[in-house]
């Protein structure tokens, strides 16, 4: 079982700050429940389950990382580097558990329950199959737009002009035709991208998961 990390839930929406030097596929990002409504809260009873109701904690170890707050509450992410499942431990412990455990799942309402049911389905499938099966993680159409905004934000931070960004995204010929000629549609598009990238960096990224 991996060592628990300590951190603050107020760090940009994260429960703890991951090393920014890690590749994306290796980072274990643990969002705070205020940001990610799909997080599944669970209570753990050690030694209370047997047979089909039991979950073997050791079997989760290859994908598990957790952060704990000063009160000892655990925030868990299970991930293969591309897909992830987030659990908040309301009672009991996952990191110090040995042998089979019984999990009780906390959910209510309509939309909140819908999001958490999807997380629960993924979690139980991982327990059953030992895999993050792709059909349970459909592609997000917003990813392409998000990547584009990240590229724009990084380019601006490194000193690139809007025209530089336009050429990187759309090519020099497209910029030549759509910047100062009969139409400036490329320039206007880049301006909108720069504005959106700035808004995303200033906190708009927190809304991404709430729109799921």
LUMLUMRO-753393 format. One line per field, with one value per residue (C-alpha): residue number from 1; residue in three letters; y negated, z, x. Coordinates in Angstrom, 1 decimal, always signed. Last residue first. Example, Ala and Ser with C-alpha at 12.3 -4.5 7.8 and 13.67 -1.06 7.14 Angstrom:
# LUMLUMRO-753393
num c(2/1)
residu c(SER/ALA)
north c(+1.1/+4.5)
up c(+7.1/+7.8)
east c(+13.7/+12.3)
# end
This chain:
# LUMLUMRO-753393
num c(212/211/210/209/208/207/206/205/204/203/202/201/200/199/198/197/196/195/194/193/192/191/190/189/188/187/186/185/184/183/182/181/180/179/178/177/176/175/174/173/172/171/170/169/168/167/166/165/164/163/162/161/160/159/158/157/156/155/154/153/152/151/150/149/148/147/146/145/144/143/142/141/140/139/138/137/136/135/134/133/132/131/130/129/128/127/126/125/124/123/122/121/120/119/118/117/116/115/114/113/112/111/110/109/108/107/106/105/104/103/102/101/100/99/98/97/96/95/94/93/92/91/90/89/88/87/86/85/84/83/82/81/80/79/78/77/76/75/74/73/72/71/70/69/68/67/66/65/64/63/62/61/60/59/58/57/56/55/54/53/52/51/50/49/48/47/46/45/44/43/42/41/40/39/38/37/36/35/34/33/32/31/30/29/28/27/26/25/24/23/22/21/20/19/18/17/16/15/14/13/12/11/10/9/8/7/6/5/4/3/2/1)
residu c(UNK/UNK/UNK/UNK/UNK/UNK/UNK/UNK/UNK/UNK/UNK/UNK/UNK/UNK/UNK/UNK/UNK/UNK/UNK/UNK/UNK/UNK/UNK/UNK/UNK/UNK/UNK/UNK/UNK/UNK/UNK/UNK/UNK/UNK/UNK/UNK/UNK/UNK/UNK/UNK/UNK/UNK/UNK/UNK/UNK/UNK/UNK/UNK/UNK/UNK/UNK/UNK/UNK/UNK/UNK/UNK/UNK/UNK/UNK/UNK/UNK/UNK/UNK/UNK/UNK/UNK/UNK/UNK/UNK/UNK/UNK/UNK/UNK/UNK/UNK/UNK/UNK/UNK/UNK/UNK/UNK/UNK/UNK/UNK/UNK/UNK/UNK/UNK/UNK/UNK/UNK/UNK/UNK/UNK/UNK/UNK/UNK/UNK/UNK/UNK/UNK/UNK/UNK/UNK/UNK/UNK/UNK/UNK/UNK/UNK/UNK/UNK/UNK/UNK/UNK/UNK/UNK/UNK/UNK/UNK/UNK/UNK/UNK/UNK/UNK/UNK/UNK/UNK/UNK/UNK/UNK/UNK/UNK/UNK/UNK/UNK/UNK/UNK/UNK/UNK/UNK/UNK/UNK/UNK/UNK/UNK/UNK/UNK/UNK/UNK/UNK/UNK/UNK/UNK/UNK/UNK/UNK/UNK/UNK/UNK/UNK/UNK/UNK/UNK/UNK/UNK/UNK/UNK/UNK/UNK/UNK/UNK/UNK/UNK/UNK/UNK/UNK/UNK/UNK/UNK/UNK/UNK/UNK/UNK/UNK/UNK/UNK/UNK/UNK/UNK/UNK/UNK/UNK/UNK/UNK/UNK/UNK/UNK/UNK/UNK/UNK/UNK/UNK/UNK/UNK/UNK/UNK/UNK/UNK/UNK/UNK/UNK)
north c(-16.2/-20.0/-19.9/-18.3/-21.2/-24.0/-24.0/-24.7/-28.2/-29.2/-31.8/-29.4/-28.7/-32.4/-33.1/-30.2/-31.5/-35.0/-33.6/-31.3/-34.3/-36.3/-33.4/-33.1/-36.9/-36.6/-33.7/-35.5/-38.6/-38.7/-40.6/-40.6/-41.3/-37.9/-35.3/-34.8/-35.0/-33.1/-30.3/-30.2/-30.2/-27.2/-26.8/-26.1/-27.1/-30.0/-31.3/-31.1/-33.1/-35.6/-35.9/-36.6/-34.0/-35.0/-31.6/-32.2/-33.0/-29.7/-27.8/-29.3/-28.6/-25.0/-24.6/-26.0/-23.6/-20.7/-21.8/-22.0/-18.4/-17.1/-18.6/-15.7/-13.3/-9.8/-7.0/-5.4/-2.3/-0.9/-1.2/+1.4/+0.2/+3.7/+6.0/+7.7/+7.7/+5.0/+2.8/+3.4/+2.5/-0.8/-1.6/-1.0/-3.0/-6.0/-5.8/-5.6/-8.6/-10.8/-9.6/-10.0/-13.6/-14.3/-12.8/-13.1/-10.9/-8.9/-7.3/-3.9/-1.3/+0.8/+4.1/+5.1/+8.2/+8.5/+5.7/+2.1/-0.6/-2.5/-1.9/-3.4/-3.7/-6.4/-9.0/-7.7/-9.9/-7.8/-8.9/-6.5/-7.2/-6.5/-7.4/-6.7/-3.3/-5.1/-4.6/-7.8/-8.0/-10.8/-9.7/-11.4/-11.4/-14.7/-16.5/-15.5/-12.3/-11.7/-8.4/-6.4/-3.2/-1.5/+1.4/+1.7/+2.5/+6.2/+5.7/+4.1/+7.4/+6.4/+8.6/+8.9/+12.1/+14.0/+12.3/+8.8/+7.2/+7.6/+3.9/+1.7/-1.1/-4.1/-5.5/-8.8/-8.5/-11.5/-12.3/-15.9/-16.9/-20.4/-20.5/-16.9/-17.9/-16.6/-13.9/-14.0/-11.0/-12.0/-9.2/-9.5/-13.3/-13.2/-14.2/-17.6/-19.2/-17.0/-16.5/-19.1/-17.7/-17.6/-19.5/-22.4/-24.9/-23.9/-24.4/-20.7/-20.9/-18.2/-15.0/-12.1/-8.5/-5.9/-3.4/+0.0)
up c(-16.6/-16.2/-12.6/-13.7/-15.9/-13.6/-11.5/-14.7/-14.7/-11.9/-13.2/-15.7/-17.4/-17.7/-19.2/-21.7/-22.7/-23.4/-25.4/-27.3/-28.1/-29.4/-31.5/-33.1/-33.8/-35.5/-37.6/-38.7/-39.8/-43.3/-46.4/-45.2/-41.8/-40.1/-42.0/-45.2/-43.6/-40.6/-42.8/-44.6/-41.4/-39.9/-37.8/-34.2/-34.3/-36.7/-34.6/-31.5/-33.1/-34.2/-30.6/-29.5/-27.7/-24.4/-22.6/-20.6/-23.7/-25.3/-22.1/-22.0/-25.7/-25.4/-22.3/-24.2/-27.1/-24.6/-23.0/-26.4/-27.3/-23.9/-24.1/-26.1/-23.2/-24.3/-22.6/-19.4/-18.6/-22.1/-21.5/-18.7/-15.8/-14.9/-11.9/-13.1/-10.0/-7.9/-11.0/-11.9/-8.4/-8.7/-12.1/-11.1/-7.9/-9.9/-12.2/-9.1/-7.7/-10.8/-10.7/-6.9/-7.2/-10.0/-8.1/-4.4/-2.1/-1.9/+0.8/+0.1/+2.8/+2.3/+4.0/+4.4/+3.7/+4.9/+6.4/+6.6/+7.4/+4.1/+3.7/+7.0/+8.9/+8.5/+5.8/+3.3/+0.2/-3.0/-6.5/-9.5/-12.3/-16.0/-17.8/-15.4/-14.2/-11.4/-7.9/-6.0/-2.3/+0.3/+3.8/+7.1/+9.6/+11.3/+9.9/+6.4/+4.6/+1.0/-0.8/-3.7/-5.0/-8.4/-7.6/-4.1/-4.9/-4.5/-1.0/+0.0/-0.7/-0.8/+1.0/+0.2/-1.8/+1.0/+4.2/+5.7/+9.0/+9.5/+8.8/+8.4/+5.9/+5.2/+1.7/-0.1/-3.9/-5.8/-8.8/-7.6/-8.2/-7.1/-3.5/-3.2/-3.5/-6.5/-6.0/-8.9/-9.1/-11.6/-13.6/-16.9/-16.7/-16.5/-13.1/-12.7/-11.2/-8.1/-6.8/-4.5/-2.0/-1.6/-4.9/-5.7/-6.2/-2.9/-0.4/+0.6/+2.2/+2.2/+3.7/+1.5/+2.5/+1.8/-0.9/+0.0)
east c(-20.2/-20.6/-19.4/-16.2/-15.2/-16.4/-13.2/-11.2/-12.8/-10.5/-8.2/-6.5/-9.8/-10.6/-7.2/-7.6/-11.1/-9.7/-6.8/-9.1/-11.4/-8.5/-7.3/-10.7/-10.8/-7.3/-8.5/-11.6/-9.8/-11.3/-10.3/-6.7/-5.3/-5.5/-7.4/-5.3/-1.9/-3.1/-4.3/-1.0/+1.1/-0.7/-3.9/-2.8/+0.9/+0.3/-2.5/-0.4/+2.4/-0.2/-1.4/+2.1/+4.2/+5.8/+6.1/+3.0/+1.1/+2.1/+1.3/-2.2/-2.8/-1.7/-3.9/-6.9/-6.4/-6.1/-9.4/-11.2/-10.0/-11.1/-14.6/-15.9/-15.3/-14.6/-16.6/-15.2/-17.3/-16.6/-12.8/-12.5/-10.4/-9.3/-9.1/-12.3/-14.6/-13.0/-12.6/-16.2/-17.3/-15.4/-16.8/-20.4/-19.8/-18.5/-21.5/-23.8/-22.1/-23.0/-26.6/-26.8/-25.7/-28.2/-31.2/-30.8/-28.7/-25.5/-23.2/-21.8/-21.1/-17.9/-17.2/-13.6/-11.6/-8.0/-6.0/-7.0/-4.4/-4.7/-8.4/-9.5/-12.7/-15.3/-16.0/-13.4/-13.7/-13.4/-12.3/-12.1/-9.6/-8.9/-5.7/-2.9/-4.3/-6.1/-7.7/-7.8/-8.5/-9.0/-8.5/-9.6/-6.8/-7.8/-4.8/-5.9/-5.0/-4.0/-4.4/-3.0/-4.3/-3.9/-1.6/-2.9/-6.6/-6.1/-4.7/-8.0/-9.9/-13.6/-16.1/-19.8/-19.4/-17.7/-17.1/-17.6/-17.3/-13.5/-12.9/-15.9/-15.3/-17.5/-17.8/-18.1/-18.1/-16.6/-18.8/-19.5/-15.9/-15.0/-16.4/-15.3/-11.7/-9.7/-7.0/-4.6/-2.3/+0.3/+1.9/+0.0/+0.3/+4.1/+5.4/+7.2/+4.1/+4.5/+0.9/-0.6/-3.1/-6.9/-6.9/-9.4/-6.6/-5.0/-7.8/-8.1/-4.7/-2.1/-0.7/+0.3/-0.4/+2.2/+1.4/+0.0)
# end
